[in-house]
């Protein structure tokens, strides 16, 4: 009843009564008071906006708040951020967002100073999350006209908060209360700094003047022993990169690359690349830095993030340095050499202090995954600059697309002509692979599929970057294995890898090839290349015309059909794999010659008929009925 009475619909709020109730000993009274105050401030803000829009001269029933009352309201709301009731704290934070739209700039600056001081206070750890949310709310809702003033009050204190509470000693851990408290302060400061840069980074002179100190203190956090701090610092740096000057961006990239360059690489070939590079540039000494693998991973991830946000601002010199350094961690030769025995010990350089071989192996997987994420970003963001290195990137991605050291696929027999019986046996084996190996990989914590997935995504980026003329992906050949005469094209390698045992990777491979085929058909329609078919002019005439010819007739079309049929016929194959295979066949129908001969069409229809005739089993209907219906519709679309 009190709540209803104090919230009179059109009556003017009595701020004095509400402010007194915010100090009441009963938490319910304080909750009602701050809730009513929030509603009153909302009405006042709405009225002020209405007057500004309509230029109304008449007075309103909602009076303006005088400066003295504004100060009292600000003080009351800030004091309730310390309230013992979580509900009261929550409404107080909500009220801040409304209050910031109505009070004068002086009060906004006082609020900013007060909340920032509370967040940085080591003795306020219990409520630090509340203060951080309040400061985040302030940055997000403060009017643009006050952005520079608020930034001036916050930027220096936040940078100092990160610097004062930094802990980059490798031997330290956040087990003690002080270390954990310092870590929370650093995380809160980095989070608010990121929001501040996002909102006012390009418009506030106060922030512009602090770009370099902010960059220095953020780079320092990449050496933190805590992964969450390194990740948050990388996010802050990536946002800062979007607003900093070209000269400062150049220094950022050079500093990141100088540190990454000190790392020794991964694998025999990767370490060899590093040794050659260090001998070539005698100014860099490995002894000058005890760079940990965790630091290297954070540096690479940050470099990838920066390239993803401002890749168009990188120059050729940056790319020429980045690619050789990244290849130390994903050298194509190591994809073959590291078909290693699990009993073979890793190099002591790879086993960090306090980390076992399994953890070091996991770190190598993350490093390679980060490097391929970088390649993906470079290819998409700066395709012209990356073109001189594209063959190296494609070669590396092809090698690691099949990087599965814990399983043997018998790749050497892929191109041999098998008897029908052998094919049937292989199909049965592949069905067992799909049904059992995925479970085994989860049980054995085999995360090498993450490397394969990142390599596939890099190839997808290459397909996307060359969509206007994808002929090279059908023509240029790469060594399929190190020291092997067998060669393959990107298109051929993708089809060959349809047998991938991890479904996430398998679907990505099929979808990547489907995209390549679709772009090829589009390029043919635009006259960029020629898709040979049975009704086309003969090969000699095509060659004489100077056109780039992509021939799907000889064995590509049949290989596609055969590979997709294996997915459709797998009894325990995933729905996603079958759906992707149907989408690929639908795309193939758009190419000259389509799926192929009448025998191939009949064979595909046989698999389509099996899908359409499949009845949902009573035991699995609840889980697969929706997917099965969707698959049947896709099969009908293929028909």
N, C-alpha and C positions, 0 to 999 in steps of 0.2 A: 504494500500500500504506500509506504514511504517512497518507494521507487517511482510509482505512478504519479504521486502527488508532486514530486520534485521535477518530474518531466512533463510539465504542462505543455500542451501541444503548441500554443502560440504565445504563451506568456514569456516575458523577458526573464532570462535566468538570473538568479541571485548569486553572483560569483562569490560574494563574501561568505554566504552560508555554505556553498559547496567547498570553498577552500578550508573552512573550519572543519568540515566533516572529513576532509582528507587526512586530518591529524587525529581522528577519533581512535580510541583504544580498540574498538570492535572492528575486526577486519571486514565484516559484511557492510558496515557503514562506510568504510574507506572504499570498498569496491563499488558501492552504489554512487558515492560521491565522484569518483574518478570517471565512472561510466557516464554519469549525467554531464560532467564537465566536458567529456569527449563529444557528446551529442551537441552540447551548446556551442562548442567551438566549430563543429561541422556546419551548424546553421549559420553561424557568423561568417564562416568562409564562403558558404553558398550565397549569402546576401551580398557580401563584398564583390564577388564575381558578377552577380546580377547587376549591381550598380555600375560596375566598370563596363559591362557589355551594353547596357541600355542607357547609360548616362542619366540615370534617374536623379532628378533634383529633389524629389519629395523625400521626406524623412520616413524611416521605417520603424516598425515595432521592435526590431532587433538593434539595440544600441551598439555603437562602436566601443571597443575596449580601450580604456585609457592606458598610458604607458606604465603607470604604477601597478595597475591590475595585471598587465601583461607580465611584469617582473614577478609578481606574487604567484601567478599561474605557472610560470616557468619553474620557479623554485619548488612549488608543490609537486609538479609532475616529476621533476628530477629527484626529489626526495623519495617519491614512491617507487623509484627504480630500486631502492634499497629495502623495500617493504618485505616483511617476513612472509607474506602471502604470495604464492606464485601467480594466482589469478589477478591480484592487484598489479603485480609487475607486468604481466602480459598486457593489461589494458593501458598501463602507463606508457609502454612502448608504442602501442597503437595510437595513443593520444599525441605522442611526440610528432608523428607524421602529420596529424591535423594541425597541431600547434605551429609547426614550421611554416605553414602556408598563410598564417594570419599575423604573426608577430613581426616586429621590426628587425632590421638586420643586427642591431646591437644585441637583442635577446638571442637571436640565432647563433651569434658568435659565442655568447656566454654558454648556451646549451652545448655547442660543439666542444668548447674548452672543458666543461664539466664532465661530459660523458667520456671524452678522451682521457682525462685524468683518472677517472674511475677505472677505465679499462686497463690502463697501464699500471695501476696500483697493485703491487704484489700481494697486498693483504686482502684484496677483493676477489680472490680466485673463485669463490663459490658463485658469484654473480657476474663473472666476466662474460659469459655467453649472453646474458641479458644486455650488458652494456655494449657488446659488439653488435648485437642486433639493433640496438638503439642508434648507434653511430652509423651503421649501414643504412638504416631508415632515413637518417638525416641527410646522408649523401645522395640518396635516391630521390628524395622529395623536396629538397631545398630549391627555391626558385633559381632559375639560371642567372638572374641578375646578382645573386649573392654568392655565386659559385667561386669567384676569385677570392672573396673575403674568407669564406669557409675553408677553402684550400690553403690559404695563407696561415690560418690558425692550426690546421691539422697536419700538413705535409711534413713539416720539420719534426714535430713531436713523434709522428709515426715512424719516420726513418730512424730517429734516435731510439725509439722503443725496440726496433728490430736490432740495431747495432748493439745496444746495451745488453740485450738478453740473448745474443747469439751464442751458440755452442757448437763449434765445428771440430771439436776434438774427436778423433775416431774411437778413442777408448772410453768416451763418456756414454752414459745411458741415462734415460729419463726416469730411472727408478726412484731417485730421491725426489722429495717434495719440491725443493728449489728448482731442480732441472725441469721437472714437469711444469711448474708454474712459468718458468721462462719460456718453455716451448709453446705454451698456450698463448702467452703474450705475443710471441713472434708470429704465430699463425693468425691471431686476430688482427695484428697490424698489417700483415701481408694481404689479408682478405679485404680490409678497408682500403688499403692502397690500390688494390686492383679495381675496386669500385670507383675510387676517386679518379683514377686514370681513365677509366671507361667513360665517366660522365664529364669530367672537366680537363682531361689530359691535353686536349688540343686548343682549349680556349682560355685556360688560366695561366697568366704569366708567373704566378707563384709556383705552380707545378713545373713549368718550363725551366725555371731557374734551378730546380732541384733534380732534374733528369739525371745528371751525372752522379751525385751522391746516392740517389735511389738505385741506379744501375749497379754501383759498386757494392752496396750493402746487399742487394738481391743476389748478385753473383756469388757473394760470400756464402749465402745460404745453400748453394748447390753442393757445398762440401759438408753439409750437416749429416750427422749419423742417422737422422730420422727421415725415412722415405717421404712422409707426409709433408715435412718442411721443404724438402727438395722439390717436390711436385708443386707445392704452392708457390715457391719462389720462381719456378719455371713459368707458371701461369702469369705471375706479375711481370716478368721480363717480356713475355710475348705481348702483353697488352702495352707495355712501355714502348716496345719496338714500333708499334703503329703510330706513335706520336712524336718519337724522338727525331732529331735531325739526321740527315744522311751521314754526316761525319761521325756522329755518336753511334749510329747503327753499324758503320764500318768498324769502329773500334770494338763494338760488342761482338760482331762476327769473328773478328781477328782474335779476340781474347778467348772465345769459346774454342776456336779451331786450334789455337796455340796449346790449350790445355788438353784437348782431345788428341792432338798430335803427339803428346808425351806418352800416350798409352802404347802398349806393346802389341796390341792386336790379339786375335783369336786364331788358333790353329797354326799348323806349320807354315802354310803359305802366307797367312795373315801376319804372323810374326816376322817372316822373311821380308815382307813388304815394309814393315815398320823399321827393321834394321837397315834396310837400304835407304829409306827416307832419312833416318837419323844420321847415317854416314854422309849422305849428300849435304845435309844442312847441319854443319857442326856447331852452329850457335845454339841448338837445342840439345840439352843433355838430359837423359833419363834420371840421372842422379839429382837433378835440380828439383824434382818433384816426386813425392811418394803418392802417386795418383792411384786411388783405389778404384776397383771395378764399379762400385756403386757410384762414385763420382763420375766416371766415364759414362755410365748409363744416363745419369741425370744431365750431363753436358750434351750428349747426343740427342736426348729427348727434347731438351730446350732448343737446340739448334733446329730440330725438325719442326717444333712449334713455331719458332720465329720465321722459318721459311714458309710455313703454311699461312702466316698472317701477312708477311711483307715480302714474299718471294719475288714479286715484281720489282722490288727495289734492290735486290742483290745484283752484283755485277759479275762479269765473266771470271774475274780473278777469284771471287769467292767460290763459285761452282768448281773451278779448276782445282781448288784446294780441298773442297769438301769431299768430292767423289773418291779420290785416291785414299783419303783417310778412312772413309766409311767402308771401302772395300777391304781394309785390313780385318774387319770384323765379319765380313761375309764374302771371302774370296771363293770363287767358284771351285778352285781345286780342293778346298777343304770340305766341300760337300761330298766329294768322293773319298778323300783321305780319311774323313771322319766316319766312314762305315766301320767305326772302331769297335774293338772288343770292349765290352763293359768292364772287363777286369784290368784294362790298361789304365795306369794311373795318369791323372792329369798333371800338367806342368805345375810346379810349385808357384809360379807367377800367377796362375789362375785361381789358386786356392787362397782366399783372403784370410787374414788373421781372424781366428774365431769362427771360420766358416768351413764346413766339410765339403767333400767333393760333390755331393748332390746339390748343395746350395750353390756352389760355384758353377756347376753345369746349368742350373736354372738361371743364373746371372748371365751366362753366355747366350742362352735362348732369348732373354730379354734384350740384350745388346743387339743381337742380330735382328730381332723384331723391330727395334727402334731404328736401326739403319735402313731397313726396307721401308719403314714408314716415312723416313726422310727422302728416300728415292722417289716414293710415290708422290710426296709433296712437291719435290723439285720438278718432276715430269709434268705435273698438272699446273703448277704456278709459274714456272719459267721454262717452258718447252724450248724456246729458242736458245737459251743459254746451255741447257742440258744436252742439246743435240750432239755435240762432239763426243759425249760420254754415253750416249744412249745404247750403243752396242755392248759396252761393258756392263751396263746396268741390266740389259735384257739377258745377257749370258749368265750373270750372277743369279737373276731371278729364275731362269730356267733350271739352273743347277739346284737351287734350294727349294724349288717347287716340288721336287721329288726327294727332299732330304728327310729320310726316315730310317735312321741307322739301326733301329730295333726291329726292322722287318725287311724281308727280301721279296721283291716283286718279280725277279727274273726278267729285268728289262732287256737283256741281251737277246731274248727269244721273241721280242715283241714283233719284229718285222719278218720273222720267218713264217713260211706258209705251213700252217698246222692242219692236220687231218680233222675231220668232223668230230671224231671221238675225243681228240685232245681238246678241242674247243669246248665240248660239252663238259669234260672234266674240269676245265679251267673255270667255266661258268659256275659249276657247283662249288669249286674252291672259293670263288669270289663271293658267292652268297654266304659261305661260312665266314669269310673275312668281314663282311658287313655286319653279320649278326654277332660274331664273337670277338673280333679284334678290337672293335670300338669299346666293348666292355672291359677287355683286358688292358687297353691303354689307360682307361680311367683308373683301374685298380693299381696299375703300375706307375701312375703319375707320369706318364709319358707325355710331355708337353711340347715335343718337337713339332707337332702339328701347327703350333702358333707361328713357327718360322715359315712353314709351308704356306700358311694362310697369308702372311704378310708378303711373301714373294709373289703369290698369285695376285694380290691386290696391286702390287707394283706392275705386273703385266697388264692388269686391267687398266691401270692409268696410262700405260704405253698405248694400248688399244684406243683409249679415249683421245689421247693426244695426236694420234695419227689417223683419226676417223675420216678425214677428207681424202687421204690417200694411203690406205692400209696395205698396199701391194708388197712392201718390204717384209711384212709379217708373214706373207705367203711364199716369198721367194728367197730372202736371205737365209743362209744356213749357219747353224752353230754346232759346235762339237757337243754331242750328247753326253759324253763322258770324257774325263781327263785322259789324255794319252790314248784316245780311241779314234779310229777312222770313221766311225759312225757319226753322221750329221743329221740334223733335223731343223725344220723351220719352226717358228713360233706356233703356227697353226697346227703343224704335225705334233709338236710336243704337247700341246693342250689336249688334242684328241687322245694321244697316248696315255695321258694321265687321268682319263675318265675312270680308271680303275682305283683311284685313290680310296683308301679304306676309311678315312675320317669324313663323315658326311658333310660337315661344314665346309671343308676344303673341296670336296668333290662337287658340291653344288656351285661353289665359287668358280671352279674351273669350267664347268659346263656353261655357266652364265657368261663367263669371260669370252669363251669361244662363240657363244650365241651372239654376243655384242659385236665381235669381230666379223662374223658372217653377215650380220645385218648392215654394218657399215660398208662392207665390201659390195653388197648388193646395191646400196645407195650410191656408192662411188661409180659402179658400173652404169647406173642409170644417168649419172651426171657426165659420163664420158671420160672419167679420169682413168679408168682401166676397163679391160674387157674380160667378161666371164665367158670362157669357152663352153660350148654346148654341142650337142650332136648336130644341130641345125646351123651352127656358125660356119663361117668360111674356114677353110683348112688352116692348119698351123703355119704353113709357109706364108700364106697370104696375110695372116695376122702379124707374123714377125716382120714381113716386108712393110707393113703399114706403120711400124714403129710403136705400136700400142703395147702397153704392159698387159700381159695375158695371165690371168689366174685360171688354171684349168682344174675344174672340179670333177671332170669326167673320169680320169684315169683310175685313181684309187682313193682320192679324198672323200668323195661322196659315199662310196661303199664303206670306207673306214668309219665315217660319221654314223652311218646307219647301223653298222655292226656294233659300235660302241654304245649307241643309245639303246639298241635292243637288249644288250646285256643289263642295262639299268632297268628296263621295263620288265624283263623276265625274272629279275631277282625276287625270289619268293619273300625274302625278309628285308628287301631293300627299303629305304626310307621313302616316304611320300614326296619329300622335297626333291630327291634325286629323280624320281619318275616325272614329277612336274617339270623340272628343268629339262629333262630329256625330250618331253613332248614339245616344250617351247622351242627347243633347238630344231626339231623336225619341222615344226611349223615355219620357222625361218628358212630352213633349207628348201621348202616348197616354193619360196619366192625366187630362188636362183634358177638360172636356165638349166634345164634338165631335171630340176626338182630332186626328189628322193632317189631317182635312178630308174633302173629297169623295172619291168613288170614283176620280176621275182622279188626285188627289194620292196616294192610297194605291197605285194601280197604278204610278205613276211611282216612288214610293219602293221598291216591291217590285222594280222593274226594276233599281235600283241595288243592292239587297240580293242579287239573283240574280247580278249581276256579281261581287260580292265572294265569294259562296259558290262560284262556278264557277271562280274564279281559281286557276290552278295555279302552284305555286312554280317559277320558272324555275331551271334547274340552276345558272346562274351566280350567282344571288342567294339561293339556298335557305339557304346557311349563315348569311347575315346577317338574313334576313327571315322565315324559316320560323316562328319562335316568335311574332313579332308578327302574322303573317298568320293563324295558328291562333287567336290571341286575338281578332283582329278578326272572324273567322268566327263564333266563339262569341258575340260581342256582337251580331252581325247576327242570329243565330238567336234570341237573347233578345228582340230587337226584334220579330221575327216572332211 
